[in-house]
């Protein structure tokens, strides 16, 4: 199933959000996580459990995309 394959990317994307990468890289990682929950909430729990939501809450405002995409969770 597609979501099972996509689930494997969540830890790497979260690592990019936590790491010393440039803001553009962090923004792209946040956007990718946002895309994972845009059409289904199947991966929301995985994203939250990896700490991506908490990370995004303390990062600059341009990461609001991820937060707004999963606001129903």
The first five atom37 places (N, CA, C, CB, O) and aatype in JSON, in Angstrom:
{
  "aatype": [20, 20, 20, 20, 20, 20, 20, 20, 20, 20, 20, 20, 20, 20, 20, 20, 20, 20, 20, 20, 20, 20, 20, 20, 20, 20, 20, 20, 20, 20, 20, 20, 20, 20, 20, 20, 20, 20, 20, 20, 20, 20, 20, 20, 20, 20, 20, 20, 20, 20, 20, 20, 20, 20, 20, 20, 20, 20, 20, 20, 20, 20, 20, 20, 20, 20, 20, 20, 20, 20, 20, 20, 20],
  "atom_mask": [
    [1, 1, 1, 1, 1],
    [1, 1, 1, 1, 1],
    [1, 1, 1, 1, 1],
    [1, 1, 1, 1, 1],
    [1, 1, 1, 1, 1],
    [1, 1, 1, 1, 1],
    [1, 1, 1, 1, 1],
    [1, 1, 1, 1, 1],
    [1, 1, 1, 1, 1],
    [1, 1, 1, 1, 1],
    [1, 1, 1, 1, 1],
    [1, 1, 1, 1, 1],
    [1, 1, 1, 1, 1],
    [1, 1, 1, 1, 1],
    [1, 1, 1, 1, 1],
    [1, 1, 1, 1, 1],
    [1, 1, 1, 1, 1],
    [1, 1, 1, 1, 1],
    [1, 1, 1, 1, 1],
    [1, 1, 1, 1, 1],
    [1, 1, 1, 1, 1],
    [1, 1, 1, 1, 1],
    [1, 1, 1, 1, 1],
    [1, 1, 1, 1, 1],
    [1, 1, 1, 1, 1],
    [1, 1, 1, 1, 1],
    [1, 1, 1, 1, 1],
    [1, 1, 1, 1, 1],
    [1, 1, 1, 1, 1],
    [1, 1, 1, 1, 1],
    [1, 1, 1, 1, 1],
    [1, 1, 1, 1, 1],
    [1, 1, 1, 1, 1],
    [1, 1, 1, 1, 1],
    [1, 1, 1, 1, 1],
    [1, 1, 1, 1, 1],
    [1, 1, 1, 1, 1],
    [1, 1, 1, 1, 1],
    [1, 1, 1, 1, 1],
    [1, 1, 1, 1, 1],
    [1, 1, 1, 1, 1],
    [1, 1, 1, 1, 1],
    [1, 1, 1, 1, 1],
    [1, 1, 1, 1, 1],
    [1, 1, 1, 1, 1],
    [1, 1, 1, 1, 1],
    [1, 1, 1, 1, 1],
    [1, 1, 1, 1, 1],
    [1, 1, 1, 1, 1],
    [1, 1, 1, 1, 1],
    [1, 1, 1, 1, 1],
    [1, 1, 1, 1, 1],
    [1, 1, 1, 1, 1],
    [1, 1, 1, 1, 1],
    [1, 1, 1, 1, 1],
    [1, 1, 1, 1, 1],
    [1, 1, 1, 1, 1],
    [1, 1, 1, 1, 1],
    [1, 1, 1, 1, 1],
    [1, 1, 1, 1, 1],
    [1, 1, 1, 1, 1],
    [1, 1, 1, 1, 1],
    [1, 1, 1, 1, 1],
    [1, 1, 1, 1, 1],
    [1, 1, 1, 1, 1],
    [1, 1, 1, 1, 1],
    [1, 1, 1, 1, 1],
    [1, 1, 1, 1, 1],
    [1, 1, 1, 1, 1],
    [1, 1, 1, 1, 1],
    [1, 1, 1, 1, 1],
    [1, 1, 1, 1, 1],
    [1, 1, 1, 1, 1]
  ],
  "atom_positions": [
    [[0.84, -1.19, 0.0], [0.0, 0.0, 0.0], [0.89, 1.25, 0.0], [-0.96, 0.0, 1.22], [1.96, 1.26, 0.6]],
    [[0.43, 2.27, -0.66], [1.2, 3.5, -0.81], [1.54, 4.14, 0.53], [0.44, 4.49, -1.66], [2.68, 4.55, 0.74]],
    [[0.59, 4.23, 1.42], [0.84, 4.9, 2.69], [1.87, 4.16, 3.54], [-0.45, 5.04, 3.48], [2.61, 4.79, 4.29]],
    [[1.93, 2.85, 3.41], [2.96, 2.1, 4.13], [4.35, 2.48, 3.62], [2.74, 0.58, 3.97], [5.29, 2.59, 4.4]],
    [[4.48, 2.68, 2.33], [5.75, 3.11, 1.74], [6.09, 4.54, 2.18], [5.7, 3.03, 0.2], [7.23, 4.83, 2.53]],
    [[5.1, 5.41, 2.16], [5.32, 6.8, 2.54], [5.65, 6.95, 4.03], [4.1, 7.64, 2.2], [6.39, 7.85, 4.41]],
    [[5.11, 6.08, 4.85], [5.35, 6.12, 6.29], [6.85, 6.09, 6.61], [4.64, 4.93, 6.98], [7.29, 6.7, 7.59]],
    [[7.61, 5.4, 5.8], [9.06, 5.27, 6.03], [9.79, 6.6, 5.89], [9.66, 4.27, 5.07], [10.91, 6.74, 6.4]],
    [[9.21, 7.57, 5.23], [9.87, 8.86, 5.04], [9.71, 9.8, 6.24], [9.34, 9.54, 3.8], [10.45, 10.78, 6.35]],
    [[8.77, 9.52, 7.11], [8.47, 10.44, 8.22], [9.66, 10.66, 9.15], [7.31, 9.92, 9.02], [9.94, 11.82, 9.48]],
    [[10.38, 9.63, 9.59], [11.54, 9.89, 10.46], [12.61, 10.75, 9.79], [12.15, 8.57, 10.89], [13.2, 11.62, 10.44]],
    [[12.87, 10.52, 8.51], [13.89, 11.3, 7.81], [13.45, 12.76, 7.67], [14.17, 10.7, 6.44], [14.26, 13.67, 7.84]],
    [[12.19, 12.97, 7.35], [11.69, 14.34, 7.22], [11.72, 15.07, 8.56], [10.28, 14.34, 6.65], [12.04, 16.26, 8.62]],
    [[11.38, 14.36, 9.63], [11.43, 14.96, 10.96], [12.87, 15.29, 11.35], [10.81, 14.01, 12.01], [13.12, 16.33, 11.97]],
    [[13.8, 14.43, 10.98], [15.22, 14.69, 11.25], [15.67, 15.97, 10.55], [16.08, 13.5, 10.79], [16.44, 16.75, 11.11]],
    [[15.19, 16.19, 9.34], [15.53, 17.43, 8.63], [14.99, 18.65, 9.37], [14.98, 17.4, 7.2], [15.65, 19.68, 9.42]],
    [[13.8, 18.53, 9.94], [13.24, 19.63, 10.71], [14.05, 19.92, 11.98], [11.8, 19.33, 11.08], [14.17, 21.07, 12.39]],
    [[14.6, 18.88, 12.59], [15.36, 19.03, 13.84], [16.81, 19.43, 13.61], [15.31, 17.75, 14.62], [17.45, 20.0, 14.5]],
    [[17.34, 19.13, 12.44], [18.76, 19.31, 12.18], [19.15, 20.75, 11.87], [19.17, 18.45, 11.05], [18.33, 21.66, 11.91]],
    [[20.42, 20.91, 11.56], [20.97, 22.25, 11.3], [20.79, 22.72, 9.86], [22.44, 22.26, 11.65], [21.5, 23.63, 9.41]],
    [[19.86, 22.13, 9.14], [19.67, 22.47, 7.74], [19.17, 23.9, 7.56], [18.69, 21.49, 7.11], [18.68, 24.53, 8.5]],
    [[19.3, 24.39, 6.34], [18.83, 25.73, 6.01], [17.3, 25.8, 6.14], [19.27, 26.13, 4.58], [16.62, 24.78, 6.08]],
    [[16.8, 27.0, 6.31], [15.36, 27.2, 6.42], [14.61, 26.65, 5.21], [15.04, 28.68, 6.59], [13.51, 26.11, 5.35]],
    [[15.2, 26.79, 4.03], [14.54, 26.29, 2.82], [14.38, 24.77, 2.89], [15.34, 26.68, 1.56], [13.33, 24.24, 2.52]],
    [[15.39, 24.07, 3.36], [15.32, 22.61, 3.5], [14.27, 22.24, 4.53], [16.69, 22.03, 3.9], [13.48, 21.31, 4.32]],
    [[14.25, 22.96, 5.64], [13.25, 22.68, 6.68], [11.85, 22.96, 6.15], [13.53, 23.53, 7.93], [10.91, 22.23, 6.46]],
    [[11.7, 24.01, 5.37], [10.41, 24.33, 4.77], [9.95, 23.25, 3.82], [10.47, 25.65, 4.05], [8.77, 22.9, 3.77]],
    [[10.9, 22.72, 3.04], [10.56, 21.63, 2.12], [10.15, 20.37, 2.88], [11.74, 21.33, 1.2], [9.23, 19.66, 2.47]],
    [[10.85, 20.08, 3.97], [10.49, 18.92, 4.78], [9.1, 19.09, 5.38], [11.53, 18.68, 5.89], [8.3, 18.16, 5.4]],
    [[8.81, 20.28, 5.88], [7.48, 20.55, 6.43], [6.41, 20.43, 5.35], [7.44, 21.96, 7.07], [5.33, 19.9, 5.6]],
    [[6.72, 20.92, 4.17], [5.78, 20.8, 3.05], [5.54, 19.36, 2.66], [6.3, 21.57, 1.86], [4.41, 18.97, 2.36]],
    [[6.6, 18.56, 2.67], [6.44, 17.13, 2.34], [5.57, 16.44, 3.38], [7.82, 16.44, 2.26], [4.71, 15.63, 3.03]],
    [[5.78, 16.75, 4.66], [4.92, 16.17, 5.7], [3.48, 16.63, 5.54], [5.44, 16.56, 7.1], [2.55, 15.86, 5.75]],
    [[3.31, 17.87, 5.15], [1.97, 18.39, 4.91], [1.29, 17.62, 3.78], [2.03, 19.89, 4.56], [0.1, 17.29, 3.87]],
    [[2.04, 17.34, 2.74], [1.47, 16.59, 1.62], [1.05, 15.19, 2.03], [2.48, 16.52, 0.49], [0.11, 14.63, 1.46]],
    [[1.75, 14.61, 3.01], [1.39, 13.26, 3.45], [0.03, 13.2, 4.1], [2.43, 12.75, 4.4], [-0.61, 12.14, 4.11]],
    [[-0.44, 14.31, 4.66], [-1.74, 14.3, 5.34], [-2.81, 15.09, 4.58], [-1.59, 14.88, 6.73], [-3.94, 15.22, 5.06]],
    [[-2.47, 15.59, 3.43], [-3.42, 16.4, 2.67], [-4.66, 15.63, 2.25], [-2.74, 16.97, 1.45], [-5.77, 16.15, 2.33]],
    [[-4.5, 14.4, 1.8], [-5.62, 13.63, 1.28], [-6.14, 12.56, 2.22], [-5.23, 12.99, -0.01], [-7.18, 11.96, 1.96]],
    [[-5.44, 12.32, 3.3], [-5.86, 11.29, 4.24], [-5.19, 11.52, 5.59], [-5.51, 9.88, 3.7], [-4.08, 12.06, 5.66]],
    [[-5.86, 11.12, 6.64], [-5.28, 11.27, 7.98], [-4.57, 9.99, 8.44], [-6.36, 11.64, 8.97], [-4.22, 9.87, 9.62]],
    [[-4.35, 9.05, 7.54], [-3.74, 7.78, 7.89], [-2.38, 7.96, 8.56], [-3.58, 6.92, 6.64], [-2.05, 7.21, 9.49]],
    [[-1.59, 8.93, 8.13], [-0.23, 9.1, 8.64], [-0.12, 10.16, 9.74], [0.69, 9.47, 7.53], [0.98, 10.4, 10.24]],
    [[-1.21, 10.78, 10.12], [-1.15, 11.83, 11.14], [-0.55, 11.34, 12.45], [-2.54, 12.39, 11.4], [0.32, 12.0, 13.02]],
    [[-0.99, 10.21, 12.91], [-0.49, 9.68, 14.18], [1.02, 9.43, 14.12], [-1.22, 8.38, 14.55], [1.74, 9.69, 15.09]],
    [[1.49, 8.93, 12.98], [2.92, 8.69, 12.82], [3.71, 10.0, 12.85], [3.19, 7.95, 11.5], [4.78, 10.07, 13.44]],
    [[3.18, 11.02, 12.21], [3.85, 12.32, 12.18], [3.91, 12.91, 13.58], [3.13, 13.28, 11.22], [4.95, 13.43, 13.99]],
    [[2.84, 12.83, 14.31], [2.8, 13.35, 15.68], [3.76, 12.56, 16.56], [1.37, 13.29, 16.25], [4.5, 13.15, 17.35]],
    [[3.76, 11.23, 16.43], [4.62, 10.41, 17.29], [6.1, 10.63, 17.02], [4.28, 8.95, 17.11], [6.93, 10.39, 17.9]],
    [[6.45, 11.08, 15.82], [7.84, 11.37, 15.5], [8.27, 12.75, 16.01], [8.06, 11.28, 14.01], [9.46, 13.08, 15.96]],
    [[7.33, 13.54, 16.48], [7.65, 14.86, 17.02], [7.62, 15.98, 16.01], [8.98, 14.82, 17.63], [8.0, 17.11, 16.33]],
    [[7.17, 15.7, 14.8], [7.19, 16.74, 13.77], [6.27, 17.91, 14.09], [6.8, 16.15, 12.43], [6.63, 19.06, 13.84]],
    [[5.1, 17.64, 14.65], [4.18, 18.72, 14.97], [4.78, 19.61, 16.05], [2.81, 18.16, 15.43], [4.73, 20.84, 15.94]],
    [[5.34, 19.02, 17.1], [5.93, 19.79, 18.17], [7.1, 20.62, 17.66], [6.38, 18.87, 19.29], [7.28, 21.77, 18.07]],
    [[7.89, 20.04, 16.77], [9.02, 20.78, 16.19], [8.52, 21.97, 15.41], [9.86, 19.86, 15.28], [9.06, 23.07, 15.54]],
    [[7.49, 21.78, 14.61], [6.98, 22.85, 13.78], [6.37, 23.98, 14.6], [5.95, 22.32, 12.82], [6.36, 25.13, 14.17]],
    [[5.87, 23.67, 15.78], [5.27, 24.7, 16.61], [6.31, 25.68, 17.14], [4.52, 24.06, 17.76], [5.97, 26.81, 17.49]],
    [[7.55, 25.27, 17.21], [8.58, 26.17, 17.73], [9.46, 26.76, 16.63], [9.44, 25.44, 18.72], [10.34, 27.57, 16.91]],
    [[9.24, 26.36, 15.39], [10.0, 26.88, 14.27], [9.31, 28.12, 13.7], [10.17, 25.79, 13.17], [8.18, 28.42, 14.07]],
    [[10.0, 28.83, 12.8], [9.42, 30.05, 12.23], [8.03, 29.84, 11.61], [10.34, 30.6, 11.18], [7.66, 28.72, 11.26]],
    [[7.31, 30.9, 11.48], [5.9, 30.87, 11.06], [5.68, 30.24, 9.69], [5.35, 32.26, 11.05], [4.56, 29.79, 9.41]],
    [[6.67, 30.18, 8.82], [6.42, 29.62, 7.49], [6.2, 28.11, 7.53], [7.59, 29.93, 6.57], [5.94, 27.51, 6.48]],
    [[6.29, 27.49, 8.69], [5.98, 26.07, 8.81], [4.51, 25.85, 9.15], [6.86, 25.43, 9.88], [4.1, 24.72, 9.43]],
    [[3.71, 26.92, 9.12], [2.29, 26.78, 9.43], [1.58, 25.84, 8.46], [1.61, 28.15, 9.4], [0.49, 25.35, 8.77]],
    [[2.17, 25.58, 7.3], [1.55, 24.69, 6.32], [1.31, 23.32, 6.91], [2.43, 24.57, 5.07], [0.22, 22.77, 6.76]],
    [[2.3, 22.76, 7.59], [2.13, 21.44, 8.19], [1.08, 21.47, 9.29], [3.46, 20.94, 8.76], [0.24, 20.58, 9.38]],
    [[1.12, 22.49, 10.1], [0.17, 22.58, 11.2], [-1.26, 22.72, 10.7], [0.52, 23.76, 12.1], [-2.17, 22.08, 11.23]],
    [[-1.47, 23.55, 9.69], [-2.83, 23.76, 9.19], [-3.33, 22.53, 8.45], [-2.89, 24.98, 8.28], [-4.53, 22.25, 8.46]],
    [[-2.46, 21.79, 7.8], [-2.87, 20.59, 7.07], [-3.35, 19.48, 8.01], [-1.73, 20.08, 6.2], [-4.17, 18.65, 7.63]],
    [[-2.82, 19.48, 9.23], [-3.21, 18.42, 10.15], [-4.01, 18.95, 11.32], [-1.98, 17.7, 10.65], [-4.1, 18.3, 12.36]],
    [[-4.6, 20.12, 11.16], [-5.31, 20.74, 12.28], [-6.53, 19.93, 12.73], [-5.74, 22.13, 11.9], [-7.01, 20.12, 13.85]],
    [[-7.03, 19.05, 11.9], [-8.16, 18.24, 12.28], [-7.79, 17.08, 13.18], [-8.83, 17.72, 11.07], [-8.67, 16.38, 13.67]],
    [[-6.5, 16.87, 13.41], [-6.05, 15.72, 14.22], [-6.07, 16.04, 15.68], [-4.66, 15.28, 13.81], [-5.72, 15.2, 16.5]]
  ]
}
